[in-house]
Amino acid sequence: MGDMAALTSADSRLDDHERRITALEQGVVSIQLKLVEVQTEGRMRGERQERDTRDLKVTTDNVKSSVDDILRSVILLFRGLKWSWVAFSAIAGFVAMYGDRLMLFWRHLSQ
């Protein structure tokens, strides 16, 4: 009977250790799964940040290109206005200098 009690006591201690080992293994597996989940989430977040950074760079380049186009257009417009004022001033000066002779010339042509 003493042997039986010792075996039962040893079996219960063995069962207790097995339960603890099983619980520990389940805890380790749970931690490993959580670690994989966190790593996957971090990798996805990193990929998303890289994609967002790439998209932002493309958008910035597009905006910069558009601003450069607008600035070139404004410069071209101002050059055109400058040359139109020069042409207008030259014509106005020509008419001011030779207005009387031009009127006589046009009258002579129309007769």
Phi and psi restraints in degrees (value plus and minus 20) as a CYANA .aco file:
   2 GLY   PHI     -83.6   -43.6
   2 GLY   PSI     -57.9   -17.9
   3 ASP   PHI     -85.7   -45.7
   3 ASP   PSI     -58.5   -18.5
   4 MET   PHI     -84.5   -44.5
   4 MET   PSI     -62.0   -22.0
   5 ALA   PHI     -87.1   -47.1
   5 ALA   PSI     -58.2   -18.2
   6 ALA   PHI     -87.7   -47.7
   6 ALA   PSI     -60.5   -20.5
   7 LEU   PHI     -85.4   -45.4
   7 LEU   PSI     -62.4   -22.4
   8 THR   PHI     -84.5   -44.5
   8 THR   PSI     -62.5   -22.5
   9 SER   PHI     -84.2   -44.2
   9 SER   PSI     -62.1   -22.1
  10 ALA   PHI     -87.0   -47.0
  10 ALA   PSI     -59.8   -19.8
  11 ASP   PHI     -83.7   -43.7
  11 ASP   PSI     -61.6   -21.6
  12 SER   PHI     -87.6   -47.6
  12 SER   PSI     -57.4   -17.4
  13 ARG   PHI     -86.8   -46.8
  13 ARG   PSI     -59.5   -19.5
  14 LEU   PHI     -84.2   -44.2
  14 LEU   PSI     -64.2   -24.2
  15 ASP   PHI     -81.7   -41.7
  15 ASP   PSI     -61.1   -21.1
  16 ASP   PHI     -82.4   -42.4
  16 ASP   PSI     -64.4   -24.4
  17 HIS   PHI     -84.1   -44.1
  17 HIS   PSI     -61.5   -21.5
  18 GLU   PHI     -83.0   -43.0
  18 GLU   PSI     -60.7   -20.7
  19 ARG   PHI     -83.9   -43.9
  19 ARG   PSI     -62.3   -22.3
  20 ARG   PHI     -85.0   -45.0
  20 ARG   PSI     -62.5   -22.5
  21 ILE   PHI     -83.6   -43.6
  21 ILE   PSI     -63.2   -23.2
  22 THR   PHI     -82.3   -42.3
  22 THR   PSI     -64.3   -24.3
  23 ALA   PHI     -83.3   -43.3
  23 ALA   PSI     -60.6   -20.6
  24 LEU   PHI     -84.5   -44.5
  24 LEU   PSI     -63.8   -23.8
  25 GLU   PHI     -81.8   -41.8
  25 GLU   PSI     -61.2   -21.2
  26 GLN   PHI     -84.8   -44.8
  26 GLN   PSI     -57.7   -17.7
  27 GLY   PHI     -84.8   -44.8
  27 GLY   PSI     -61.6   -21.6
  28 VAL   PHI     -83.9   -43.9
  28 VAL   PSI     -64.5   -24.5
  29 VAL   PHI     -81.9   -41.9
  29 VAL   PSI     -62.0   -22.0
  30 SER   PHI     -82.1   -42.1
  30 SER   PSI     -62.7   -22.7
  31 ILE   PHI     -85.2   -45.2
  31 ILE   PSI     -61.6   -21.6
  32 GLN   PHI     -82.9   -42.9
  32 GLN   PSI     -62.1   -22.1
  33 LEU   PHI     -83.8   -43.8
  33 LEU   PSI     -61.2   -21.2
  34 LYS   PHI     -84.5   -44.5
  34 LYS   PSI     -60.2   -20.2
  35 LEU   PHI     -82.5   -42.5
  35 LEU   PSI     -64.2   -24.2
  36 VAL   PHI     -82.1   -42.1
  36 VAL   PSI     -61.1   -21.1
  37 GLU   PHI     -83.0   -43.0
  37 GLU   PSI     -64.0   -24.0
  38 VAL   PHI     -86.0   -46.0
  38 VAL   PSI     -61.7   -21.7
  39 GLN   PHI     -84.2   -44.2
  39 GLN   PSI     -62.2   -22.2
  40 THR   PHI     -83.8   -43.8
  40 THR   PSI     -63.2   -23.2
  41 GLU   PHI     -82.9   -42.9
  41 GLU   PSI     -61.7   -21.7
  42 GLY   PHI     -84.3   -44.3
  42 GLY   PSI     -61.1   -21.1
  43 ARG   PHI     -85.2   -45.2
  43 ARG   PSI     -62.4   -22.4
  44 MET   PHI     -83.8   -43.8
  44 MET   PSI     -60.4   -20.4
  45 ARG   PHI     -84.1   -44.1
  45 ARG   PSI     -61.7   -21.7
  46 GLY   PHI     -82.9   -42.9
  46 GLY   PSI     -62.3   -22.3
  47 GLU   PHI     -84.1   -44.1
  47 GLU   PSI     -60.5   -20.5
  48 ARG   PHI     -84.7   -44.7
  48 ARG   PSI     -60.8   -20.8
  49 GLN   PHI     -85.3   -45.3
  49 GLN   PSI     -60.2   -20.2
  50 GLU   PHI     -83.0   -43.0
  50 GLU   PSI     -63.9   -23.9
  51 ARG   PHI     -83.8   -43.8
  51 ARG   PSI     -63.9   -23.9
  52 ASP   PHI     -83.4   -43.4
  52 ASP   PSI     -59.6   -19.6
  53 THR   PHI     -84.4   -44.4
  53 THR   PSI     -62.5   -22.5
  54 ARG   PHI     -82.3   -42.3
  54 ARG   PSI     -65.3   -25.3
  55 ASP   PHI     -82.1   -42.1
  55 ASP   PSI     -60.8   -20.8
  56 LEU   PHI     -84.3   -44.3
  56 LEU   PSI     -59.8   -19.8
  57 LYS   PHI     -84.5   -44.5
  57 LYS   PSI     -62.7   -22.7
  58 VAL   PHI     -83.8   -43.8
  58 VAL   PSI     -64.3   -24.3
  59 THR   PHI     -83.3   -43.3
  59 THR   PSI     -62.6   -22.6
  60 THR   PHI     -82.4   -42.4
  60 THR   PSI     -62.5   -22.5
  61 ASP   PHI     -83.4   -43.4
  61 ASP   PSI     -60.5   -20.5
  62 ASN   PHI     -84.2   -44.2
  62 ASN   PSI     -63.5   -23.5
  63 VAL   PHI     -85.1   -45.1
  63 VAL   PSI     -63.0   -23.0
  64 LYS   PHI     -81.9   -41.9
  64 LYS   PSI     -61.8   -21.8
  65 SER   PHI     -83.2   -43.2
  65 SER   PSI     -62.0   -22.0
  66 SER   PHI     -84.5   -44.5
  66 SER   PSI     -61.7   -21.7
  67 VAL   PHI     -84.5   -44.5
  67 VAL   PSI     -61.3   -21.3
  68 ASP   PHI     -81.5   -41.5
  68 ASP   PSI     -61.5   -21.5
  69 ASP   PHI     -82.2   -42.2
  69 ASP   PSI     -62.4   -22.4
  70 ILE   PHI     -84.3   -44.3
  70 ILE   PSI     -63.3   -23.3
  71 LEU   PHI     -83.8   -43.8
  71 LEU   PSI     -60.6   -20.6
  72 ARG   PHI     -83.1   -43.1
  72 ARG   PSI     -59.7   -19.7
  73 SER   PHI     -85.1   -45.1
  73 SER   PSI     -61.0   -21.0
  74 VAL   PHI     -85.2   -45.2
  74 VAL   PSI     -62.0   -22.0
  75 ILE   PHI     -82.0   -42.0
  75 ILE   PSI     -63.6   -23.6
  76 LEU   PHI     -82.7   -42.7
  76 LEU   PSI     -61.3   -21.3
  77 LEU   PHI     -81.5   -41.5
  77 LEU   PSI     -66.5   -26.5
  78 PHE   PHI     -85.0   -45.0
  78 PHE   PSI     -57.6   -17.6
  79 ARG   PHI     -83.3   -43.3
  79 ARG   PSI     -62.4   -22.4
  80 GLY   PHI     -82.8   -42.8
  80 GLY   PSI     -62.6   -22.6
  81 LEU   PHI     -84.3   -44.3
  81 LEU   PSI     -59.6   -19.6
  82 LYS   PHI     -82.0   -42.0
  82 LYS   PSI     -66.3   -26.3
  83 TRP   PHI     -88.5   -48.5
  83 TRP   PSI     -52.9   -12.9
  84 SER   PHI     -88.3   -48.3
  84 SER   PSI     -57.1   -17.1
  85 TRP   PHI     -86.8   -46.8
  85 TRP   PSI     -57.0   -17.0
  86 VAL   PHI     -84.4   -44.4
  86 VAL   PSI     -64.6   -24.6
  87 ALA   PHI     -85.7   -45.7
  87 ALA   PSI     -63.6   -23.6
  88 PHE   PHI     -82.4   -42.4
  88 PHE   PSI     -62.3   -22.3
  89 SER   PHI     -84.3   -44.3
  89 SER   PSI     -60.0   -20.0
  90 ALA   PHI     -85.2   -45.2
  90 ALA   PSI     -63.5   -23.5
  91 ILE   PHI     -85.7   -45.7
  91 ILE   PSI     -63.5   -23.5
  92 ALA   PHI     -82.5   -42.5
  92 ALA   PSI     -60.6   -20.6
  93 GLY   PHI     -85.0   -45.0
  93 GLY   PSI     -62.8   -22.8
  94 PHE   PHI     -80.7   -40.7
  94 PHE   PSI     -65.5   -25.5
  95 VAL   PHI     -85.7   -45.7
  95 VAL   PSI     -58.7   -18.7
  96 ALA   PHI     -85.8   -45.8
  96 ALA   PSI     -57.5   -17.5
  97 MET   PHI     -97.1   -57.1
  97 MET   PSI     -61.3   -21.3
  98 TYR   PHI    -137.1   -97.1
  98 TYR   PSI       5.2    45.2
  99 GLY   PHI     -80.5   -40.5
  99 GLY   PSI     -66.6   -26.6
 100 ASP   PHI     -83.8   -43.8
 100 ASP   PSI     -64.9   -24.9
 101 ARG   PHI     -86.0   -46.0
 101 ARG   PSI     -57.2   -17.2
 102 LEU   PHI     -84.4   -44.4
 102 LEU   PSI     -61.0   -21.0
 103 MET   PHI     -82.8   -42.8
 103 MET   PSI     -62.7   -22.7
 104 LEU   PHI     -83.3   -43.3
 104 LEU   PSI     -61.0   -21.0
 105 PHE   PHI     -82.6   -42.6
 105 PHE   PSI     -64.9   -24.9
 106 TRP   PHI     -86.0   -46.0
 106 TRP   PSI     -58.3   -18.3
 107 ARG   PHI     -84.5   -44.5
 107 ARG   PSI     -61.4   -21.4
 108 HIS   PHI     -84.1   -44.1
 108 HIS   PSI     -58.4   -18.4
 109 LEU   PHI     -88.4   -48.4
 109 LEU   PSI     -56.2   -16.2
 110 SER   PHI     -98.0   -58.0
 110 SER   PSI     -33.3     6.7
